Amino acid sequence: MYGRGVPPGGVSFGPPITPPVIKQLLIANLVVFLAQPFIPGALFAASPSDFWQHGFLWQPFTYMFLHGGLFHIAANMFTLWMFGSQLAMAWGAQRFLRFYLLCGVGAGLLIVSFPWLLVWLGVASPMSLSIPTLGASGAVFGVLLGFSLTWPDRTIQFIFPPVAFRAIWLIPILFLLEFYSGQQNVSHLGHLGGVLVGWLLLRASGDAGRMPTLEQAKYRWRRWRMRRRLKAVQNDDWRERRPRDDDRPGPWLH
């Protein structure tokens, strides 16, 4: 990453320091992951039917410590370490932990509640109410939003695809990649829930002022189209002014 708060060279991979609160979250998730073969996962994952029909009220909290495989927990914990460490150093352990947990629980409440609305509207099958959701992605997406709004002008470089962009566009780009990836077992609702809860918390604290708006997106789109049209006009003008082969002076004869 590039920008304020990075080493003098201007480039860094990961945070310079891992705060204790991040280490504790990493350890807690890893311990639960190792214990998952010995605990009834269906009892602690977020399920709409279990939450509302069977009274499993703890699920919007416990689901965020469960993961569906090694790659799943590695991706979430790497992202938490990469972006959460700097946010925890800037905010302090207490505020960061409260923000992380509220984003995760808020996303969990949306996961167990919104499918009921879809079933009531007739756009989803009642069988979808028994599908469990697990993972820390809701809380992690809240952390990503917090990072992008705290340091909106930092430059983030993806390894694959190798593109660079300002941190303020991190969340829209991730949702765009999710949309085009077409993965079926990704909880888009959980990711969106973490972002929405994070935005509400940041807005309440006065830290959400730099978030891109729809008007800004329209303005950038118009500017991009205008630049393309101007470039096309310039190319046409250059072709008209370019001398043709028969207009060029011939070689000197001697």
C-alpha positions as CSV (number, residue, x, y, z in Angstrom):
1,M,0.0,0.0,0.0
2,Y,1.0,3.6,-0.6
3,G,0.2,6.8,1.2
4,R,0.1,8.3,4.6
5,G,1.3,6.1,7.5
6,V,3.5,3.8,5.5
7,P,7.3,3.4,5.7
8,P,9.6,6.1,4.2
9,G,10.0,4.0,1.0
10,G,6.3,4.5,0.3
11,V,5.4,0.8,0.0
12,S,4.5,-1.7,2.6
13,F,3.1,-5.3,2.6
14,G,0.9,-5.6,5.7
15,P,1.0,-3.6,8.9
16,P,4.2,-2.7,10.7
17,I,2.8,-3.8,14.0
18,T,0.1,-6.4,14.9
19,P,-1.9,-5.0,17.9
20,P,-2.9,-7.3,20.8
21,V,-6.6,-7.1,19.9
22,I,-5.9,-8.4,16.4
23,K,-3.7,-11.2,17.8
24,Q,-6.5,-12.2,20.2
25,L,-9.1,-12.3,17.4
26,L,-6.8,-14.4,15.2
27,I,-6.2,-16.8,18.0
28,A,-9.9,-17.1,18.9
29,N,-10.9,-17.8,15.3
30,L,-8.1,-20.4,14.9
31,V,-8.9,-22.1,18.2
32,V,-12.6,-22.4,17.2
33,F,-11.7,-23.6,13.7
34,L,-9.5,-26.4,15.2
35,A,-12.4,-27.3,17.6
36,Q,-15.1,-27.4,14.9
37,P,-14.8,-31.2,14.2
38,F,-15.8,-31.7,17.8
39,I,-18.7,-29.3,18.2
40,P,-22.1,-29.3,16.5
41,G,-21.6,-26.6,13.8
42,A,-25.3,-26.5,13.0
43,L,-26.0,-25.3,16.5
44,F,-23.8,-22.2,16.2
45,A,-24.0,-21.2,12.5
46,A,-26.6,-18.6,11.6
47,S,-29.8,-20.2,10.3
48,P,-33.0,-18.2,9.8
49,S,-35.3,-21.1,10.9
50,D,-33.2,-22.0,14.0
51,F,-33.0,-18.3,15.1
52,W,-36.7,-17.4,14.8
53,Q,-38.4,-20.8,15.2
54,H,-36.2,-22.6,17.7
55,G,-34.8,-19.7,19.7
56,F,-31.1,-20.0,18.9
57,L,-30.5,-16.4,19.7
58,W,-26.8,-16.7,20.1
59,Q,-26.2,-17.6,16.4
60,P,-25.7,-14.0,15.0
61,F,-22.7,-13.9,17.4
62,T,-21.3,-17.4,17.2
63,Y,-21.5,-17.8,13.4
64,M,-18.6,-15.3,12.9
65,F,-16.1,-17.6,14.6
66,L,-16.9,-20.6,12.4
67,H,-15.4,-21.2,9.0
68,G,-16.0,-23.6,6.2
69,G,-12.5,-24.6,5.4
70,L,-8.8,-23.7,5.5
71,F,-9.0,-21.3,2.6
72,H,-12.0,-19.6,4.1
73,I,-10.4,-18.9,7.5
74,A,-7.1,-18.0,5.9
75,A,-8.7,-15.4,3.6
76,N,-10.7,-13.8,6.4
77,M,-7.8,-13.7,8.9
78,F,-5.3,-12.4,6.4
79,T,-7.7,-9.6,5.5
80,L,-8.3,-8.9,9.2
81,W,-4.6,-8.7,9.9
82,M,-3.8,-6.7,6.8
83,F,-6.4,-3.9,7.3
84,G,-7.6,-4.3,10.9
85,S,-4.2,-3.9,12.5
86,Q,-3.8,-0.3,11.3
87,L,-7.4,0.5,12.1
88,A,-6.9,-0.9,15.7
89,M,-3.7,1.2,16.1
90,A,-5.6,4.3,15.0
91,W,-8.8,3.7,17.0
92,G,-7.6,1.8,20.0
93,A,-8.4,-1.7,21.1
94,Q,-11.8,-1.0,22.7
95,R,-13.3,0.9,19.9
96,F,-12.0,-1.5,17.2
97,L,-13.3,-4.6,19.0
98,R,-16.7,-3.0,19.6
99,F,-16.9,-2.0,15.9
100,Y,-15.7,-5.5,14.7
101,L,-18.3,-7.3,16.8
102,L,-21.2,-5.0,16.0
103,C,-20.5,-5.3,12.3
104,G,-20.5,-9.1,12.6
105,V,-23.6,-9.4,14.8
106,G,-25.4,-6.8,12.6
107,A,-24.6,-8.9,9.5
108,G,-25.7,-12.0,11.4
109,L,-29.1,-10.4,12.2
110,L,-29.6,-9.5,8.6
111,I,-28.7,-13.1,7.6
112,V,-31.3,-14.7,9.8
113,S,-34.0,-12.1,9.1
114,F,-33.9,-11.0,5.4
115,P,-34.6,-14.5,4.0
116,W,-38.0,-14.5,5.8
117,L,-38.9,-11.3,3.9
118,L,-37.9,-13.0,0.6
119,V,-40.1,-16.0,1.4
120,W,-43.0,-13.8,2.4
121,L,-42.7,-12.0,-0.9
122,G,-42.6,-15.3,-2.8
123,V,-39.2,-14.8,-4.4
124,A,-37.4,-17.5,-2.3
125,S,-38.2,-21.0,-1.3
126,P,-39.0,-21.9,2.3
127,M,-36.1,-24.4,2.1
128,S,-33.7,-21.4,2.1
129,L,-34.6,-20.7,5.7
130,S,-32.7,-23.7,6.8
131,I,-29.4,-22.9,5.0
132,P,-26.7,-22.1,7.6
133,T,-24.2,-19.3,7.2
134,L,-20.8,-19.1,8.9
135,G,-17.7,-17.0,8.7
136,A,-16.2,-13.7,9.8
137,S,-16.7,-12.0,6.5
138,G,-19.4,-9.6,7.7
139,A,-17.2,-8.3,10.5
140,V,-14.2,-8.2,8.1
141,F,-16.1,-6.2,5.5
142,G,-17.0,-3.7,8.2
143,V,-13.3,-3.4,8.9
144,L,-12.5,-2.9,5.2
145,L,-15.1,-0.1,5.1
146,G,-13.6,1.5,8.2
147,F,-10.1,1.4,6.7
148,S,-11.2,2.8,3.3
149,L,-13.0,5.7,5.0
150,T,-10.2,6.4,7.5
151,W,-7.5,6.5,4.8
152,P,-9.4,7.1,1.6
153,D,-6.4,8.4,-0.4
154,R,-4.1,5.4,0.2
155,T,-3.3,3.4,-2.8
156,I,-4.0,-0.3,-2.7
157,Q,-2.3,-2.7,-5.0
158,F,-3.9,-6.1,-5.8
159,I,-1.5,-8.9,-6.6
160,F,-4.1,-10.6,-8.8
161,P,-5.4,-8.9,-10.8
162,P,-2.4,-6.5,-10.7
163,V,-4.4,-3.2,-10.4
164,A,-3.9,-0.2,-8.1
165,F,-6.7,2.1,-6.9
166,R,-7.5,4.5,-4.0
167,A,-8.8,2.9,-0.8
168,I,-12.1,4.7,-1.0
169,W,-13.1,2.4,-3.9
170,L,-12.1,-0.8,-2.1
171,I,-15.7,-1.9,-1.1
172,P,-17.3,-1.2,-4.5
173,I,-14.5,-3.0,-6.3
174,L,-14.8,-6.1,-4.0
175,F,-18.6,-6.2,-4.6
176,L,-18.0,-5.9,-8.3
177,L,-15.5,-8.8,-8.2
178,E,-18.0,-10.9,-6.2
179,F,-20.8,-10.2,-8.7
180,Y,-18.7,-11.3,-11.7
181,S,-17.1,-14.3,-9.9
182,G,-20.5,-16.1,-9.8
183,Q,-19.6,-18.1,-6.7
184,Q,-22.7,-19.8,-5.3
185,N,-21.6,-20.4,-1.7
186,V,-20.7,-16.8,-0.9
187,S,-22.9,-14.9,1.6
188,H,-23.3,-11.6,-0.3
189,L,-26.0,-10.7,2.2
190,G,-23.5,-11.1,5.1
191,H,-20.9,-8.9,3.3
192,L,-23.5,-6.3,2.6
193,G,-24.8,-6.4,6.2
194,G,-21.3,-5.8,7.6
195,V,-20.8,-2.8,5.3
196,L,-24.2,-1.3,6.2
197,V,-23.7,-1.7,9.9
198,G,-20.2,-0.3,9.6
199,W,-21.4,2.7,7.7
200,L,-24.1,3.4,10.3
201,L,-21.6,3.2,13.1
202,L,-19.1,5.4,11.3
203,R,-21.8,7.9,10.3
204,A,-22.9,8.1,14.0
205,S,-19.4,8.9,15.0
206,G,-18.9,11.4,12.2
207,D,-16.3,9.4,10.3
208,A,-18.2,8.5,7.1
209,G,-18.0,11.8,5.4
210,R,-15.6,10.7,2.6
211,M,-17.7,7.8,1.4
212,P,-18.4,8.0,-2.4
213,T,-21.9,9.1,-3.3
214,L,-24.1,8.3,-6.3
215,E,-23.6,11.8,-7.6
216,Q,-19.8,11.5,-7.4
217,A,-20.1,8.2,-9.4
218,K,-22.3,9.9,-12.0
219,Y,-19.9,12.8,-12.3
220,R,-16.9,10.5,-12.8
221,W,-18.8,8.5,-15.4
222,R,-19.6,11.7,-17.3
223,R,-16.0,12.9,-17.1
224,W,-14.8,9.5,-18.4
225,R,-17.2,9.6,-21.4
226,M,-16.2,13.2,-22.1
227,R,-12.6,12.3,-22.2
228,R,-13.2,9.3,-24.5
229,R,-15.2,11.6,-26.9
230,L,-12.4,14.2,-26.8
231,K,-9.8,11.6,-27.5
232,A,-11.8,10.3,-30.5
233,V,-12.1,13.9,-31.9
234,Q,-8.4,14.4,-31.5
235,N,-7.6,11.1,-33.3
236,D,-9.9,12.1,-36.2
237,D,-8.3,15.5,-36.4
238,W,-4.8,14.0,-36.4
239,R,-5.8,11.6,-39.2
240,E,-7.1,14.5,-41.3
241,R,-4.0,16.5,-40.8
242,R,-1.6,13.6,-41.4
243,P,0.1,14.1,-44.8
244,R,-0.8,11.4,-47.4
245,D,1.9,9.5,-49.2
246,D,1.4,11.3,-52.5
247,D,1.7,14.7,-50.7
248,R,5.0,14.0,-49.2
249,P,8.1,15.4,-51.0
250,G,10.0,12.8,-53.1
251,P,13.6,11.8,-52.5
252,W,16.5,13.9,-53.7
253,L,18.0,12.6,-56.9
254,H,21.7,12.9,-57.4
